C-alpha cells in the first residue's frame, strides 16, 4: 500500500517536504516587509479607543442586566399566576 502511494505521487511528498524551509523563510521575509508598511496609531489614540471599548462593554452589561431583571420578573409573575 505504501509503495502504491509513493509511486502514484512521483516523489511529490518528499519534494514538498524539502521545500518547507524555503517556503517558511519566504513567508517570514514577506511578513517582515509587510510589517514595515504598517502605519501604527499613536499611543494617545490607542488609549482613547480602548477606553471607549471598555465603557461600551460596561454600558451593554448594565443594559442587559436591566433587561434580564425585567424579563425574569415578568416570567416569574406568569409562572406564579399559573401555578396557584
HTML snippet that shows the backbone in 3Dmol.js (N, CA, C, O; Angstrom):
<script src="https://3Dmol.org/build/3Dmol-min.js"></script>
<div id="view" style="width:600px;height:400px;position:relative"></div>
<script>
const pdb = `
ATOM      1  N   UNK A   1       0.830  -1.191   0.000  1.00  0.00           N
ATOM      2  CA  UNK A   1       0.000   0.000   0.000  1.00  0.00           C
ATOM      3  C   UNK A   1       0.873   1.252   0.000  1.00  0.00           C
ATOM      4  O   UNK A   1       0.588   2.207  -0.722  1.00  0.00           O
ATOM      5  N   UNK A   2       1.936   1.254   0.806  1.00  0.00           N
ATOM      6  CA  UNK A   2       2.829   2.399   0.864  1.00  0.00           C
ATOM      7  C   UNK A   2       3.569   2.574  -0.450  1.00  0.00           C
ATOM      8  O   UNK A   2       3.856   3.696  -0.869  1.00  0.00           O
ATOM      9  N   UNK A   3       3.881   1.438  -1.105  1.00  0.00           N
ATOM     10  CA  UNK A   3       4.560   1.532  -2.392  1.00  0.00           C
ATOM     11  C   UNK A   3       3.650   2.158  -3.438  1.00  0.00           C
ATOM     12  O   UNK A   3       4.105   2.929  -4.283  1.00  0.00           O
ATOM     13  N   UNK A   4       2.361   1.825  -3.381  1.00  0.00           N
ATOM     14  CA  UNK A   4       1.415   2.408  -4.326  1.00  0.00           C
ATOM     15  C   UNK A   4       1.332   3.915  -4.129  1.00  0.00           C
ATOM     16  O   UNK A   4       1.272   4.672  -5.098  1.00  0.00           O
ATOM     17  N   UNK A   5       1.328   4.345  -2.877  1.00  0.00           N
ATOM     18  CA  UNK A   5       1.224   5.769  -2.567  1.00  0.00           C
ATOM     19  C   UNK A   5       2.438   6.524  -3.088  1.00  0.00           C
ATOM     20  O   UNK A   5       2.295   7.594  -3.679  1.00  0.00           O
ATOM     21  N   UNK A   6       3.631   5.977  -2.874  1.00  0.00           N
ATOM     22  CA  UNK A   6       4.829   6.684  -3.306  1.00  0.00           C
ATOM     23  C   UNK A   6       4.970   6.678  -4.827  1.00  0.00           C
ATOM     24  O   UNK A   6       5.489   7.637  -5.396  1.00  0.00           O
ATOM     25  N   UNK A   7       4.517   5.613  -5.495  1.00  0.00           N
ATOM     26  CA  UNK A   7       4.652   5.583  -6.947  1.00  0.00           C
ATOM     27  C   UNK A   7       3.613   6.459  -7.624  1.00  0.00           C
ATOM     28  O   UNK A   7       3.870   6.988  -8.705  1.00  0.00           O
ATOM     29  N   UNK A   8       2.441   6.626  -7.011  1.00  0.00           N
ATOM     30  CA  UNK A   8       1.419   7.443  -7.654  1.00  0.00           C
ATOM     31  C   UNK A   8       1.723   8.930  -7.522  1.00  0.00           C
ATOM     32  O   UNK A   8       1.274   9.730  -8.342  1.00  0.00           O
ATOM     33  N   UNK A   9       2.474   9.301  -6.506  1.00  0.00           N
ATOM     34  CA  UNK A   9       2.756  10.724  -6.310  1.00  0.00           C
ATOM     35  C   UNK A   9       4.081  11.152  -6.922  1.00  0.00           C
ATOM     36  O   UNK A   9       4.391  12.344  -6.930  1.00  0.00           O
ATOM     37  N   UNK A  10       4.863  10.225  -7.429  1.00  0.00           N
ATOM     38  CA  UNK A  10       6.141  10.526  -8.084  1.00  0.00           C
ATOM     39  C   UNK A  10       7.041  11.394  -7.214  1.00  0.00           C
ATOM     40  O   UNK A  10       7.631  12.356  -7.707  1.00  0.00           O
ATOM     41  N   UNK A  11       7.156  11.075  -5.947  1.00  0.00           N
ATOM     42  CA  UNK A  11       8.040  11.830  -5.066  1.00  0.00           C
ATOM     43  C   UNK A  11       7.509  13.202  -4.718  1.00  0.00           C
ATOM     44  O   UNK A  11       8.269  14.051  -4.252  1.00  0.00           O
ATOM     45  N   UNK A  12       6.233  13.445  -4.928  1.00  0.00           N
ATOM     46  CA  UNK A  12       5.653  14.759  -4.660  1.00  0.00           C
ATOM     47  C   UNK A  12       5.722  15.155  -3.196  1.00  0.00           C
ATOM     48  O   UNK A  12       5.982  16.313  -2.870  1.00  0.00           O
ATOM     49  N   UNK A  13       5.487  14.180  -2.307  1.00  0.00           N
ATOM     50  CA  UNK A  13       5.521  14.486  -0.879  1.00  0.00           C
ATOM     51  C   UNK A  13       6.926  14.852  -0.437  1.00  0.00           C
ATOM     52  O   UNK A  13       7.117  15.828   0.287  1.00  0.00           O
ATOM     53  N   UNK A  14       7.901  14.081  -0.864  1.00  0.00           N
ATOM     54  CA  UNK A  14       9.296  14.357  -0.488  1.00  0.00           C
ATOM     55  C   UNK A  14       9.742  15.720  -1.028  1.00  0.00           C
ATOM     56  O   UNK A  14      10.476  16.454  -0.366  1.00  0.00           O
ATOM     57  N   UNK A  15       9.297  16.034  -2.205  1.00  0.00           N
ATOM     58  CA  UNK A  15       9.666  17.323  -2.800  1.00  0.00           C
ATOM     59  C   UNK A  15       9.042  18.471  -2.001  1.00  0.00           C
ATOM     60  O   UNK A  15       9.697  19.480  -1.740  1.00  0.00           O
ATOM     61  N   UNK A  16       7.761  18.308  -1.613  1.00  0.00           N
ATOM     62  CA  UNK A  16       7.096  19.359  -0.827  1.00  0.00           C
ATOM     63  C   UNK A  16       7.755  19.526   0.528  1.00  0.00           C
ATOM     64  O   UNK A  16       7.916  20.649   1.006  1.00  0.00           O
ATOM     65  N   UNK A  17       8.139  18.411   1.159  1.00  0.00           N
ATOM     66  CA  UNK A  17       8.799  18.489   2.466  1.00  0.00           C
ATOM     67  C   UNK A  17      10.145  19.196   2.322  1.00  0.00           C
ATOM     68  O   UNK A  17      10.521  19.995   3.180  1.00  0.00           O
ATOM     69  N   UNK A  18      10.861  18.911   1.258  1.00  0.00           N
ATOM     70  CA  UNK A  18      12.164  19.538   1.041  1.00  0.00           C
ATOM     71  C   UNK A  18      12.031  21.046   0.805  1.00  0.00           C
ATOM     72  O   UNK A  18      12.971  21.793   1.075  1.00  0.00           O
ATOM     73  N   UNK A  19      10.878  21.501   0.306  1.00  0.00           N
ATOM     74  CA  UNK A  19      10.675  22.928   0.034  1.00  0.00           C
ATOM     75  C   UNK A  19      10.188  23.703   1.256  1.00  0.00           C
ATOM     76  O   UNK A  19      10.148  24.932   1.212  1.00  0.00           O
ATOM     77  N   UNK A  20       9.817  23.025   2.347  1.00  0.00           N
ATOM     78  CA  UNK A  20       9.287  23.713   3.527  1.00  0.00           C
ATOM     79  C   UNK A  20      10.215  24.792   4.071  1.00  0.00           C
ATOM     80  O   UNK A  20       9.746  25.901   4.325  1.00  0.00           O
ATOM     81  N   UNK A  21      11.503  24.531   4.264  1.00  0.00           N
ATOM     82  CA  UNK A  21      12.362  25.604   4.803  1.00  0.00           C
ATOM     83  C   UNK A  21      12.388  26.847   3.915  1.00  0.00           C
ATOM     84  O   UNK A  21      12.397  27.972   4.414  1.00  0.00           O
ATOM     85  N   UNK A  22      12.399  26.640   2.615  1.00  0.00           N
ATOM     86  CA  UNK A  22      12.391  27.772   1.685  1.00  0.00           C
ATOM     87  C   UNK A  22      11.084  28.539   1.780  1.00  0.00           C
ATOM     88  O   UNK A  22      11.078  29.770   1.784  1.00  0.00           O
ATOM     89  N   UNK A  23       9.977  27.812   1.856  1.00  0.00           N
ATOM     90  CA  UNK A  23       8.672  28.457   1.954  1.00  0.00           C
ATOM     91  C   UNK A  23       8.511  29.194   3.280  1.00  0.00           C
ATOM     92  O   UNK A  23       7.943  30.285   3.314  1.00  0.00           O
ATOM     93  N   UNK A  24       8.995  28.619   4.352  1.00  0.00           N
ATOM     94  CA  UNK A  24       8.901  29.272   5.664  1.00  0.00           C
ATOM     95  C   UNK A  24       9.736  30.548   5.676  1.00  0.00           C
ATOM     96  O   UNK A  24       9.286  31.578   6.180  1.00  0.00           O
ATOM     97  N   UNK A  25      10.943  30.489   5.127  1.00  0.00           N
ATOM     98  CA  UNK A  25      11.785  31.682   5.066  1.00  0.00           C
ATOM     99  C   UNK A  25      11.119  32.766   4.211  1.00  0.00           C
ATOM    100  O   UNK A  25      11.137  33.940   4.580  1.00  0.00           O
ATOM    101  N   UNK A  26      10.540  32.383   3.083  1.00  0.00           N
ATOM    102  CA  UNK A  26       9.852  33.359   2.224  1.00  0.00           C
ATOM    103  C   UNK A  26       8.666  33.975   2.964  1.00  0.00           C
ATOM    104  O   UNK A  26       8.417  35.174   2.839  1.00  0.00           O
ATOM    105  N   UNK A  27       7.937  33.173   3.729  1.00  0.00           N
ATOM    106  CA  UNK A  27       6.801  33.690   4.497  1.00  0.00           C
ATOM    107  C   UNK A  27       7.260  34.751   5.489  1.00  0.00           C
ATOM    108  O   UNK A  27       6.671  35.829   5.565  1.00  0.00           O
ATOM    109  N   UNK A  28       8.307  34.450   6.247  1.00  0.00           N
ATOM    110  CA  UNK A  28       8.780  35.414   7.247  1.00  0.00           C
ATOM    111  C   UNK A  28       9.402  36.653   6.604  1.00  0.00           C
ATOM    112  O   UNK A  28       9.310  37.747   7.161  1.00  0.00           O
ATOM    113  N   UNK A  29      10.023  36.499   5.460  1.00  0.00           N
ATOM    114  CA  UNK A  29      10.533  37.672   4.740  1.00  0.00           C
ATOM    115  C   UNK A  29       9.377  38.570   4.296  1.00  0.00           C
ATOM    116  O   UNK A  29       9.444  39.791   4.438  1.00  0.00           O
ATOM    117  N   UNK A  30       8.318  37.960   3.759  1.00  0.00           N
ATOM    118  CA  UNK A  30       7.139  38.729   3.352  1.00  0.00           C
ATOM    119  C   UNK A  30       6.474  39.389   4.554  1.00  0.00           C
ATOM    120  O   UNK A  30       6.036  40.537   4.478  1.00  0.00           O
ATOM    121  N   UNK A  31       6.402  38.660   5.660  1.00  0.00           N
ATOM    122  CA  UNK A  31       5.816  39.205   6.879  1.00  0.00           C
ATOM    123  C   UNK A  31       6.601  40.418   7.361  1.00  0.00           C
ATOM    124  O   UNK A  31       6.016  41.433   7.738  1.00  0.00           O
ATOM    125  N   UNK A  32       7.908  40.312   7.349  1.00  0.00           N
ATOM    126  CA  UNK A  32       8.761  41.431   7.771  1.00  0.00           C
ATOM    127  C   UNK A  32       8.550  42.648   6.873  1.00  0.00           C
ATOM    128  O   UNK A  32       8.469  43.776   7.360  1.00  0.00           O
ATOM    129  N   UNK A  33       8.461  42.421   5.563  1.00  0.00           N
ATOM    130  CA  UNK A  33       8.240  43.515   4.616  1.00  0.00           C
ATOM    131  C   UNK A  33       6.890  44.185   4.863  1.00  0.00           C
ATOM    132  O   UNK A  33       6.800  45.413   4.859  1.00  0.00           O
ATOM    133  N   UNK A  34       5.845  43.391   5.077  1.00  0.00           N
ATOM    134  CA  UNK A  34       4.518  43.960   5.316  1.00  0.00           C
ATOM    135  C   UNK A  34       4.458  44.725   6.639  1.00  0.00           C
ATOM    136  O   UNK A  34       3.798  45.761   6.721  1.00  0.00           O
ATOM    137  N   UNK A  35       5.128  44.238   7.656  1.00  0.00           N
ATOM    138  CA  UNK A  35       5.112  44.916   8.949  1.00  0.00           C
ATOM    139  C   UNK A  35       5.806  46.276   8.876  1.00  0.00           C
ATOM    140  O   UNK A  35       5.478  47.178   9.647  1.00  0.00           O
ATOM    141  N   UNK A  36       6.748  46.428   7.970  1.00  0.00           N
ATOM    142  CA  UNK A  36       7.387  47.739   7.778  1.00  0.00           C
ATOM    143  C   UNK A  36       6.414  48.738   7.147  1.00  0.00           C
ATOM    144  O   UNK A  36       6.548  49.946   7.344  1.00  0.00           O
ATOM    145  N   UNK A  37       5.435  48.234   6.390  1.00  0.00           N
ATOM    146  CA  UNK A  37       4.479  49.106   5.707  1.00  0.00           C
ATOM    147  C   UNK A  37       3.320  49.543   6.602  1.00  0.00           C
ATOM    148  O   UNK A  37       2.577  50.457   6.246  1.00  0.00           O
ATOM    149  N   UNK A  38       3.161  48.906   7.746  1.00  0.00           N
ATOM    150  CA  UNK A  38       2.039  49.199   8.629  1.00  0.00           C
ATOM    151  C   UNK A  38       2.217  50.581   9.259  1.00  0.00           C
ATOM    152  O   UNK A  38       3.304  50.931   9.718  1.00  0.00           O
ATOM    153  N   UNK A  39       1.141  51.351   9.272  1.00  0.00           N
ATOM    154  CA  UNK A  39       1.162  52.626   9.992  1.00  0.00           C
ATOM    155  C   UNK A  39       0.418  52.419  11.305  1.00  0.00           C
ATOM    156  O   UNK A  39      -0.792  52.196  11.323  1.00  0.00           O
ATOM    157  N   UNK A  40       1.155  52.496  12.387  1.00  0.00           N
ATOM    158  CA  UNK A  40       0.586  52.246  13.698  1.00  0.00           C
ATOM    159  C   UNK A  40      -0.046  53.508  14.245  1.00  0.00           C
ATOM    160  O   UNK A  40       0.488  54.600  14.048  1.00  0.00           O
ATOM    161  N   UNK A  41      -1.185  53.381  14.935  1.00  0.00           N
ATOM    162  CA  UNK A  41      -1.816  54.575  15.512  1.00  0.00           C
ATOM    163  C   UNK A  41      -0.985  55.093  16.684  1.00  0.00           C
ATOM    164  O   UNK A  41      -0.267  54.331  17.331  1.00  0.00           O
ATOM    165  N   UNK A  42      -1.087  56.394  16.949  1.00  0.00           N
ATOM    166  CA  UNK A  42      -0.348  56.934  18.091  1.00  0.00           C
ATOM    167  C   UNK A  42      -0.908  56.395  19.411  1.00  0.00           C
ATOM    168  O   UNK A  42      -2.068  55.991  19.488  1.00  0.00           O
ATOM    169  N   UNK A  43      -0.069  56.397  20.435  1.00  0.00           N
ATOM    170  CA  UNK A  43      -0.438  55.854  21.737  1.00  0.00           C
ATOM    171  C   UNK A  43      -1.672  56.554  22.306  1.00  0.00           C
ATOM    172  O   UNK A  43      -2.504  55.912  22.947  1.00  0.00           O
ATOM    173  N   UNK A  44      -1.794  57.837  22.082  1.00  0.00           N
ATOM    174  CA  UNK A  44      -2.942  58.586  22.596  1.00  0.00           C
ATOM    175  C   UNK A  44      -4.246  58.053  21.986  1.00  0.00           C
ATOM    176  O   UNK A  44      -5.245  57.910  22.691  1.00  0.00           O
ATOM    177  N   UNK A  45      -4.239  57.767  20.709  1.00  0.00           N
ATOM    178  CA  UNK A  45      -5.425  57.235  20.041  1.00  0.00           C
ATOM    179  C   UNK A  45      -5.739  55.816  20.532  1.00  0.00           C
ATOM    180  O   UNK A  45      -6.909  55.469  20.699  1.00  0.00           O
ATOM    181  N   UNK A  46      -4.729  55.010  20.760  1.00  0.00           N
ATOM    182  CA  UNK A  46      -4.939  53.653  21.263  1.00  0.00           C
ATOM    183  C   UNK A  46      -5.602  53.710  22.635  1.00  0.00           C
ATOM    184  O   UNK A  46      -6.554  52.973  22.895  1.00  0.00           O
ATOM    185  N   UNK A  47      -5.110  54.572  23.507  1.00  0.00           N
ATOM    186  CA  UNK A  47      -5.708  54.715  24.839  1.00  0.00           C
ATOM    187  C   UNK A  47      -7.153  55.169  24.740  1.00  0.00           C
ATOM    188  O   UNK A  47      -8.021  54.629  25.425  1.00  0.00           O
ATOM    189  N   UNK A  48      -7.422  56.155  23.895  1.00  0.00           N
ATOM    190  CA  UNK A  48      -8.782  56.689  23.769  1.00  0.00           C
ATOM    191  C   UNK A  48      -9.747  55.623  23.270  1.00  0.00           C
ATOM    192  O   UNK A  48     -10.834  55.471  23.828  1.00  0.00           O
ATOM    193  N   UNK A  49      -9.383  54.898  22.255  1.00  0.00           N
ATOM    194  CA  UNK A  49     -10.286  53.878  21.730  1.00  0.00           C
ATOM    195  C   UNK A  49     -10.445  52.718  22.704  1.00  0.00           C
ATOM    196  O   UNK A  49     -11.517  52.117  22.783  1.00  0.00           O
ATOM    197  N   UNK A  50      -9.400  52.403  23.439  1.00  0.00           N
ATOM    198  CA  UNK A  50      -9.506  51.347  24.451  1.00  0.00           C
ATOM    199  C   UNK A  50     -10.491  51.748  25.538  1.00  0.00           C
ATOM    200  O   UNK A  50     -11.297  50.928  25.979  1.00  0.00           O
ATOM    201  N   UNK A  51     -10.434  52.989  25.969  1.00  0.00           N
ATOM    202  CA  UNK A  51     -11.364  53.475  26.999  1.00  0.00           C
ATOM    203  C   UNK A  51     -12.795  53.434  26.469  1.00  0.00           C
ATOM    204  O   UNK A  51     -13.712  53.055  27.198  1.00  0.00           O
ATOM    205  N   UNK A  52     -12.994  53.817  25.219  1.00  0.00           N
ATOM    206  CA  UNK A  52     -14.336  53.781  24.624  1.00  0.00           C
ATOM    207  C   UNK A  52     -14.862  52.340  24.604  1.00  0.00           C
ATOM    208  O   UNK A  52     -16.027  52.102  24.921  1.00  0.00           O
ATOM    209  N   UNK A  53     -14.022  51.399  24.240  1.00  0.00           N
ATOM    210  CA  UNK A  53     -14.448  49.998  24.189  1.00  0.00           C
ATOM    211  C   UNK A  53     -14.803  49.494  25.586  1.00  0.00           C
ATOM    212  O   UNK A  53     -15.822  48.825  25.757  1.00  0.00           O
ATOM    213  N   UNK A  54     -13.990  49.802  26.572  1.00  0.00           N
ATOM    214  CA  UNK A  54     -14.263  49.354  27.939  1.00  0.00           C
ATOM    215  C   UNK A  54     -15.564  49.960  28.453  1.00  0.00           C
ATOM    216  O   UNK A  54     -16.373  49.263  29.065  1.00  0.00           O
ATOM    217  N   UNK A  55     -15.772  51.254  28.208  1.00  0.00           N
ATOM    218  CA  UNK A  55     -17.019  51.890  28.638  1.00  0.00           C
ATOM    219  C   UNK A  55     -18.235  51.288  27.928  1.00  0.00           C
ATOM    220  O   UNK A  55     -19.285  51.100  28.543  1.00  0.00           O
ATOM    221  N   UNK A  56     -18.094  50.990  26.649  1.00  0.00           N
ATOM    222  CA  UNK A  56     -19.196  50.380  25.902  1.00  0.00           C
ATOM    223  C   UNK A  56     -19.528  48.992  26.456  1.00  0.00           C
ATOM    224  O   UNK A  56     -20.700  48.624  26.539  1.00  0.00           O
ATOM    225  N   UNK A  57     -18.519  48.234  26.831  1.00  0.00           N
ATOM    226  CA  UNK A  57     -18.760  46.906  27.404  1.00  0.00           C
ATOM    227  C   UNK A  57     -19.546  47.035  28.701  1.00  0.00           C
ATOM    228  O   UNK A  57     -20.502  46.291  28.919  1.00  0.00           O
ATOM    229  N   UNK A  58     -19.153  47.972  29.568  1.00  0.00           N
ATOM    230  CA  UNK A  58     -19.881  48.160  30.821  1.00  0.00           C
ATOM    231  C   UNK A  58     -21.303  48.677  30.576  1.00  0.00           C
ATOM    232  O   UNK A  58     -22.234  48.276  31.276  1.00  0.00           O
ATOM    233  N   UNK A  59     -21.476  49.552  29.602  1.00  0.00           N
ATOM    234  CA  UNK A  59     -22.812  50.058  29.292  1.00  0.00           C
ATOM    235  C   UNK A  59     -23.721  48.935  28.807  1.00  0.00           C
ATOM    236  O   UNK A  59     -24.864  48.830  29.253  1.00  0.00           O
ATOM    237  N   UNK A  60     -23.229  48.097  27.902  1.00  0.00           N
ATOM    238  CA  UNK A  60     -24.029  46.972  27.423  1.00  0.00           C
ATOM    239  C   UNK A  60     -24.308  45.978  28.541  1.00  0.00           C
ATOM    240  O   UNK A  60     -25.402  45.420  28.616  1.00  0.00           O
ATOM    241  N   UNK A  61     -23.327  45.752  29.409  1.00  0.00           N
ATOM    242  CA  UNK A  61     -23.542  44.839  30.535  1.00  0.00           C
ATOM    243  C   UNK A  61     -24.659  45.371  31.431  1.00  0.00           C
ATOM    244  O   UNK A  61     -25.516  44.603  31.868  1.00  0.00           O
ATOM    245  N   UNK A  62     -24.658  46.670  31.707  1.00  0.00           N
ATOM    246  CA  UNK A  62     -25.719  47.269  32.515  1.00  0.00           C
ATOM    247  C   UNK A  62     -27.070  47.161  31.832  1.00  0.00           C
ATOM    248  O   UNK A  62     -28.070  46.833  32.470  1.00  0.00           O
ATOM    249  N   UNK A  63     -27.100  47.435  30.547  1.00  0.00           N
ATOM    250  CA  UNK A  63     -28.347  47.338  29.781  1.00  0.00           C
ATOM    251  C   UNK A  63     -28.908  45.918  29.838  1.00  0.00           C
ATOM    252  O   UNK A  63     -30.090  45.725  30.121  1.00  0.00           O
ATOM    253  N   UNK A  64     -28.064  44.936  29.572  1.00  0.00           N
ATOM    254  CA  UNK A  64     -28.542  43.555  29.587  1.00  0.00           C
ATOM    255  C   UNK A  64     -28.922  43.097  30.989  1.00  0.00           C
ATOM    256  O   UNK A  64     -29.799  42.246  31.137  1.00  0.00           O
ATOM    257  N   UNK A  65     -28.284  43.640  32.014  1.00  0.00           N
ATOM    258  CA  UNK A  65     -28.671  43.309  33.376  1.00  0.00           C
ATOM    259  C   UNK A  65     -30.091  43.805  33.660  1.00  0.00           C
ATOM    260  O   UNK A  65     -30.895  43.086  34.255  1.00  0.00           O
ATOM    261  N   UNK A  66     -30.397  45.030  33.234  1.00  0.00           N
ATOM    262  CA  UNK A  66     -31.742  45.585  33.428  1.00  0.00           C
ATOM    263  C   UNK A  66     -32.764  44.776  32.641  1.00  0.00           C
ATOM    264  O   UNK A  66     -33.810  44.417  33.181  1.00  0.00           O
ATOM    265  N   UNK A  67     -32.482  44.486  31.384  1.00  0.00           N
ATOM    266  CA  UNK A  67     -33.406  43.709  30.557  1.00  0.00           C
ATOM    267  C   UNK A  67     -33.616  42.324  31.159  1.00  0.00           C
ATOM    268  O   UNK A  67     -34.748  41.843  31.213  1.00  0.00           O
ATOM    269  N   UNK A  68     -32.557  41.683  31.606  1.00  0.00           N
ATOM    270  CA  UNK A  68     -32.667  40.360  32.210  1.00  0.00           C
ATOM    271  C   UNK A  68     -33.524  40.399  33.469  1.00  0.00           C
ATOM    272  O   UNK A  68     -34.342  39.509  33.696  1.00  0.00           O
ATOM    273  N   UNK A  69     -33.336  41.424  34.279  1.00  0.00           N
ATOM    274  CA  UNK A  69     -34.122  41.552  35.510  1.00  0.00           C
ATOM    275  C   UNK A  69     -35.602  41.729  35.196  1.00  0.00           C
ATOM    276  O   UNK A  69     -36.449  41.098  35.829  1.00  0.00           O
ATOM    277  N   UNK A  70     -35.918  42.576  34.231  1.00  0.00           N
ATOM    278  CA  UNK A  70     -37.316  42.823  33.860  1.00  0.00           C
ATOM    279  C   UNK A  70     -37.952  41.560  33.275  1.00  0.00           C
ATOM    280  O   UNK A  70     -39.065  41.198  33.655  1.00  0.00           O
ATOM    281  N   UNK A  71     -37.266  40.897  32.368  1.00  0.00           N
ATOM    282  CA  UNK A  71     -37.809  39.685  31.754  1.00  0.00           C
ATOM    283  C   UNK A  71     -37.965  38.591  32.809  1.00  0.00           C
ATOM    284  O   UNK A  71     -38.969  37.877  32.811  1.00  0.00           O
ATOM    285  N   UNK A  72     -36.996  38.451  33.698  1.00  0.00           N
ATOM    286  CA  UNK A  72     -37.075  37.448  34.752  1.00  0.00           C
ATOM    287  C   UNK A  72     -38.265  37.717  35.673  1.00  0.00           C
ATOM    288  O   UNK A  72     -38.977  36.790  36.058  1.00  0.00           O
ATOM    289  N   UNK A  73     -38.478  38.977  36.024  1.00  0.00           N
ATOM    290  CA  UNK A  73     -39.617  39.318  36.879  1.00  0.00           C
ATOM    291  C   UNK A  73     -40.933  39.008  36.172  1.00  0.00           C
ATOM    292  O   UNK A  73     -41.858  38.485  36.792  1.00  0.00           O
ATOM    293  N   UNK A  74     -41.024  39.321  34.896  1.00  0.00           N
ATOM    294  CA  UNK A  74     -42.242  39.039  34.135  1.00  0.00           C
ATOM    295  C   UNK A  74     -42.519  37.550  34.033  1.00  0.00           C
ATOM    296  O   UNK A  74     -43.657  37.118  34.221  1.00  0.00           O
ATOM    297  N   UNK A  75     -41.506  36.768  33.742  1.00  0.00           N
ATOM    298  CA  UNK A  75     -41.692  35.315  33.629  1.00  0.00           C
ATOM    299  C   UNK A  75     -42.046  34.721  34.991  1.00  0.00           C
ATOM    300  O   UNK A  75     -42.884  33.824  35.076  1.00  0.00           O
ATOM    301  N   UNK A  76     -41.422  35.211  36.042  1.00  0.00           N
ATOM    302  CA  UNK A  76     -41.737  34.727  37.390  1.00  0.00           C
ATOM    303  C   UNK A  76     -43.195  35.004  37.737  1.00  0.00           C
ATOM    304  O   UNK A  76     -43.862  34.143  38.310  1.00  0.00           O
ATOM    305  N   UNK A  77     -43.704  36.193  37.401  1.00  0.00           N
ATOM    306  CA  UNK A  77     -45.115  36.510  37.665  1.00  0.00           C
ATOM    307  C   UNK A  77     -46.048  35.595  36.878  1.00  0.00           C
ATOM    308  O   UNK A  77     -47.058  35.130  37.407  1.00  0.00           O
ATOM    309  N   UNK A  78     -45.714  35.338  35.626  1.00  0.00           N
ATOM    310  CA  UNK A  78     -46.543  34.469  34.788  1.00  0.00           C
ATOM    311  C   UNK A  78     -46.556  33.056  35.348  1.00  0.00           C
ATOM    312  O   UNK A  78     -47.614  32.431  35.423  1.00  0.00           O
ATOM    313  N   UNK A  79     -45.405  32.548  35.738  1.00  0.00           N
ATOM    314  CA  UNK A  79     -45.326  31.196  36.282  1.00  0.00           C
ATOM    315  C   UNK A  79     -46.081  31.102  37.598  1.00  0.00           C
ATOM    316  O   UNK A  79     -46.792  30.125  37.835  1.00  0.00           O
ATOM    317  N   UNK A  80     -45.935  32.102  38.455  1.00  0.00           N
ATOM    318  CA  UNK A  80     -46.649  32.101  39.730  1.00  0.00           C
ATOM    319  C   UNK A  80     -48.155  32.198  39.523  1.00  0.00           C
ATOM    320  O   UNK A  80     -48.920  31.600  40.280  1.00  0.00           O
ATOM    321  N   UNK A  81     -48.589  32.935  38.519  1.00  0.00           N
ATOM    322  CA  UNK A  81     -50.003  33.089  38.248  1.00  0.00           C
ATOM    323  C   UNK A  81     -50.635  31.752  37.840  1.00  0.00           C
ATOM    324  O   UNK A  81     -51.750  31.444  38.259  1.00  0.00           O
ATOM    325  N   UNK A  82     -49.930  30.959  37.026  1.00  0.00           N
ATOM    326  CA  UNK A  82     -50.477  29.700  36.567  1.00  0.00           C
ATOM    327  C   UNK A  82     -50.235  28.544  37.544  1.00  0.00           C
ATOM    328  O   UNK A  82     -50.855  27.488  37.415  1.00  0.00           O
ATOM    329  N   UNK A  83     -49.354  28.733  38.503  1.00  0.00           N
ATOM    330  CA  UNK A  83     -49.065  27.625  39.429  1.00  0.00           C
ATOM    331  C   UNK A  83     -49.958  27.648  40.660  1.00  0.00           C
ATOM    332  O   UNK A  83     -49.895  26.724  41.470  1.00  0.00           O
ATOM    333  N   UNK A  84     -50.770  28.651  40.825  1.00  0.00           N
ATOM    334  CA  UNK A  84     -51.671  28.739  42.003  1.00  0.00           C
ATOM    335  C   UNK A  84     -52.927  27.971  41.801  1.00  0.00           C
ATOM    336  O   UNK A  84     -53.782  27.943  42.687  1.00  0.00           O
TER     337      UNK A  84
END
`;
const viewer = $3Dmol.createViewer("view");
viewer.addModel(pdb, "pdb");
viewer.setStyle({}, {cartoon: {color: "spectrum"}});
viewer.zoomTo();
viewer.render();
</script>
